[in-house]
Amino acid sequence: MKENETQKPMLLKEAHASKILGLSYSYLKILRRTGLISWVKVGTSVRYRMSDLESYVQRNLKIADAENSL
């Protein structure tokens, strides 16, 4: 097995990125078009870096407050 076959892909296709985030493909496109998630243009294709998906999740993370959750 080659070394690069065991590594995670640097850039993810839209379908894969939407599955990772648990979002619909169309909602991911809305996030991209409104600038709420970073993306990479490769020729005519749109790709996402895993680090950008993780950043999106962190920016939208809501921590439950025990006092206010009731």
C-alpha positions as CSV (number, residue, x, y, z in Angstrom):
1,M,0.0,0.0,0.0
2,K,1.3,3.4,-0.9
3,E,1.8,6.0,1.8
4,N,-0.8,8.5,0.5
5,E,-3.5,5.8,0.3
6,T,-3.7,5.7,4.1
7,Q,-4.0,9.4,4.6
8,K,-7.3,11.3,4.7
9,P,-8.0,13.3,1.5
10,M,-7.0,16.9,1.7
11,L,-10.0,18.1,-0.2
12,L,-13.5,16.7,0.1
13,K,-16.3,16.6,-2.5
14,E,-19.5,18.4,-1.7
15,A,-21.5,15.2,-1.2
16,H,-18.9,13.9,1.3
17,A,-18.7,17.2,3.2
18,S,-22.4,17.4,3.5
19,K,-22.5,13.8,4.9
20,I,-19.7,14.6,7.4
21,L,-21.6,17.7,8.7
22,G,-25.0,15.9,8.6
23,L,-26.4,18.6,6.3
24,S,-28.3,18.3,3.1
25,Y,-26.3,18.9,-0.1
26,S,-28.5,22.0,-0.9
27,Y,-28.0,23.5,2.6
28,L,-24.2,23.1,2.3
29,K,-24.4,25.1,-1.0
30,I,-26.4,27.8,0.8
31,L,-23.7,28.0,3.5
32,R,-21.0,28.3,0.7
33,R,-22.9,30.9,-1.3
34,T,-23.5,33.1,1.8
35,G,-19.9,32.8,3.0
36,L,-20.7,30.9,6.2
37,I,-18.3,28.1,5.3
38,S,-15.0,28.2,3.4
39,W,-14.4,26.3,0.2
40,V,-11.8,25.7,-2.5
41,K,-12.4,25.9,-6.2
42,V,-10.4,23.3,-8.2
43,G,-11.1,23.9,-11.9
44,T,-14.9,23.7,-12.1
45,S,-15.2,21.7,-8.9
46,V,-16.0,22.8,-5.4
47,R,-14.1,21.1,-2.6
48,Y,-13.9,21.6,1.2
49,R,-11.0,21.2,3.6
50,M,-11.7,19.1,6.7
51,S,-10.2,21.9,8.8
52,D,-12.9,24.3,7.3
53,L,-15.7,21.9,8.2
54,E,-14.3,21.6,11.7
55,S,-14.1,25.4,12.0
56,Y,-17.7,25.7,10.9
57,V,-18.8,23.3,13.6
58,Q,-16.7,25.1,16.3
59,R,-18.2,28.5,15.3
60,N,-21.7,27.1,15.6
61,L,-21.2,25.1,18.8
62,K,-23.7,25.9,21.5
63,I,-22.7,24.8,25.0
64,A,-25.6,23.7,27.2
65,D,-26.0,25.8,30.3
66,A,-27.5,23.7,33.1
67,E,-29.3,26.6,34.6
68,N,-30.9,27.8,31.3
69,S,-31.7,24.4,29.8
70,L,-34.7,23.7,31.9
